[in-house]
Amino acid sequence: MAKDIVILGSTGSIGTQTLEVIKDLEASNQEKFNIVGLGCGTSTDLLVRQINRFKPDMVSVKGEPERKIVSRKISKDVEIRTGSEGLKTLAGMTNTGTVVNALVGFVGLEPTLEAIGSSSRILLANKESLVIGGPLVDRKLKNSKTSLIPIDSEHNAIFQALETGKEKEVERLLITASGGPFLSTPLDRIDSASPEEALDHPNWDMGSRITCDSASMVNKGLEVIEAHWLFDLSYEKITAVVHPQSVIHSLVQFHDGSMIGELGEPDMKVPIQYALTYPRRLENDYGRTDIVDLAKLEFKELEESRYPAFNLVVEAGKSGGNRPAAVNGADEELIDEFLAENIRFGGIARGLDLVLEDLEPVENPSFEDLKSTDVWARKKARSLVEEKIIGDR
Amino acid sequence: MAKDIVILGSTGSIGTQTLEVIKDLEASNQEKFNIVGLGCGTSTDLLVRQINRFKPDMVSVKGEPERKIVSRKISKDVEIRTGSEGLKTLAGMTNTGTVVNALVGFVGLEPTLEAIGSSSRILLANKESLVIGGPLVDRKLKNSKTSLIPIDSEHNAIFQALETGKEKEVERLLITASGGPFLSTPLDRIDSASPEEALDHPNWDMGSRITCDSASMVNKGLEVIEAHWLFDLSYEKITAVVHPQSVIHSLVQFHDGSMIGELGEPDMKVPIQYALTYPRRLENDYGRTDIVDLAKLEFKELEESRYPAFNLVVEAGKSGGNRPAAVNGADEELIDEFLAENIRFGGIARGLDLVLEDLEPVENPSFEDLKSTDVWARKKARSLVEEKIIGDR
C-alpha cells in the first residue's frame, strides 16, 4: 500500500531530491508513495510541473499572487492554500503518513509542531524547528507517537549510528565539519574575505546561506544545538571536529569504548531515502564511496580563533531560551549584508555577539516569544550595519 | 540474576581478558556472571589461581599429568576433566548460559558444535570453528536458538555495523587489514625476511602465529572465510582493504549507499564486553580513541604481489569443502618451520600452494573428514620442508 506523504519546500534542493528518490523507489518497484500535499514559496512554474506529475490533493504557495498563477495552470481538483496557514494545513493533513519538512527558515517551525501527533513520521531538514523551537518540539514529541528523522547528513549519520545502541549509552557525539573554505586561510585574511571566497565550499554544493554558515561555522554551532534536541544529549557530550574530506558524516562514541560512524558520498539522496524507508534499506545506485580511492581521511581540532562564531552559537544553545532564535535571525540578516558587501566576513561574528549582548532573554519562550525575538534580532542586526557599528567594509 | 558462563581457553590472551572484563563489570555493579566452567591446556598454575578466584563447578585440562597437578592444589568440589572430551563437556554444560570459545586451533571446533543448541550465546574467538567447520557450524546454528557473536575486532565491528541494517541489505563488507610489518618493505626483501621482522606487528600485540599470519595476510584470508560464514554473504561481497592505522576495525557498505564502520583502540576488552552484554552497552574505562590525535586514517588496496598467500586462502574458501582445513593446518606447520628458520618467509605461501595442489578434495566433509585433512595437511607441509622442496633457507 502506498504511504501518504506531504512535502513542504518541494521546489527547493531537498524537496526536489526527495521527489527524485520517490520516483526512483517507484521505478525500481521497491516502494510507492502517495503524494497528498506539496508546499512551496514562489517557484510556481516548478510547482505546476510537480502537480502535473504527482497529482497531490492540496498544495500551498506563498500568497495570493502565486495562488492565482498556479490556479490558472492546473486542473480544478487540486486545492490551493497560501502562506503559513497553508503550510500548517498541509503538515496536519496526513493521518499516519509522512511529512517532509524541507522548508527554509522560521516558517518551518509551525508545520513541524503541527505534524507532531498528526503524522507518523517527520523527515526534518528544517533546522529552525530544533534550533529555535527545540523545547517546544521536544515537549510535543514526547507525548506523541510521531518519530522525527533528521535528513541532513550529520544528524542522519548519528541517527544511523544510534541504531547500534541507546541514547543513554552515548559518551560523546563527534559532529564532523569540513572546515569550509577558510580551513587553511591565514587567520588575518579571514576577516576581510570576499563573498566569492566564502561561497567556495570544498565538498558540498549548497545554498548561499548554508555555505556562508560553513565558512563561519555558525552552521556547525546550529547543528550542535539540533543534536542536543534530537538525541536528548547534554552539550558537554557534543563535540565538533574538523574533517576536511567530509567522508565520515559523524561519529558516536559509546560509553563502552566502541565508536560508530557513517561514511559516504556527499549525496543527500542517501539520507533522504534512508529516512523515507527506515528501518528498511532499499537498493539504489546513488553515489558510492571507494575507500581506497579516498586514500586518507584527516581530522583536526576546531580552532576557536578561526571560527569565533562557533562558540557564540553553542553558548547561545547552552543558555537556551530565546537566544538561539536571536542568533539564527541575526545570522541570516548578517549574511545578506555580507553578500551585499555591506560588512566584512568577520562582521558576522561581531554582529552576532552584539545582538546577543543586547537581547532581552526569555527563559521559557512561547512560539510568539520566539517569533518576536526573530523579528527583533533581524532588525537589530540590520541596525548594527546601518549605524555602521559593524559596517566596516 | 548472574548468568552462567563457561570460558574455554581461559588461560590464553582472550580468556584472561574475558575474565578481567567479567571482574570489571562486577566491580562496577553493572553485571554479574557465574563462572561455571573453565577450560585450558597446560597452564596449570594460572588455572589454579582462576579456580580459587572464580570457583567454577568444572574445569578441563589437556591430559592426566595436568589433571594431577591441578587436583593436588584445589579443593575436592571442583570436577576436573581432560582433553577434547573435557572441553566438549564444558561447552555443553550451560543450559541458557554463555560459552566463550577462546581456544586456539582445530580443538575449538567440536566445543563450538557442542555449544550450539545447549547455550544461548557463543562468544567466538576460535577462528577454526568457522574457517574449517563453517558448513557444519552454519547448519547446526540455523536450527537452534543459539546466537554466535564474534569477538575478534574485525568481525565484531561488522556485527555492530549490522545492527543498523540486515545481512540481505549488505552490498559489500570491507575488512580492514593493517598491512602488517611488510606493508612498506621492498617486494624483493619480503621473501627472505627474518622471523624478527615478521613478528614486528605495528598495532596489535598478539601471539606469534597470528602475527606471522598478519605479515603474510593468511590471517586476512581466513577472516574473509569467517565473515562469509558468520554473515551469510557471498565471497564476491567481501573485500579486504589495507588500513595501516587499524582504527576503523571494519566497514559495512549497505545497498542504499550508507557505509557504517566501527572505530576504536586496539583493545580486545571492548569487543569482549560488547559480546558479553549485547545488546546493552555498559560503561567501562577501556581505551578511548581521540580522533583528533589520530590526525589521519589511510587506505590502500591489498597488493597481490606483496601478499600472495591472501588470494590462495580466499580461493580455498571459495572452493570450500576440506580446502580451508588444509590451508589452516599447513599454515600452522609452515609458520613453525619459518620461526625455526627452516624455510624462508616466502616459503609459507609456496608451501600452502603445494599442499592445496596435492590435496584430495572432499566436497561435503564430515567432522572426521576435516580432522583427517588437518592431519594430512600438517604432515604434507612438514614433508615439503623435510624433503627440501621449500626448504630454501
Interface residues (C-beta under 8 A of the other chain):
Chain A: Q160 A161 E163 T164 G165 K166 E169 L174 V241 L251 Q253 F254 H255 D256 G257 S258 M259 I260 G261 E262 L263 G264 E265 D267 K269 V270 P271 Q273 Y274 T277 R280 R281 L282 E283 N284 Y286 G287 R288 T289 I291 V292 L294 A295 K296 L297 E298 F299 K300 E301
Chain B: Q160 A161 E163 T164 G165 K166 E169 L174 V241 L251 Q253 F254 H255 D256 G257 S258 M259 I260 G261 E262 L263 G264 E265 D267 K269 V270 P271 Q273 Y274 T277 R280 R281 L282 E283 N284 Y286 G287 R288 T289 I291 V292 L294 A295 K296 L297 E298 F299 K300 E301
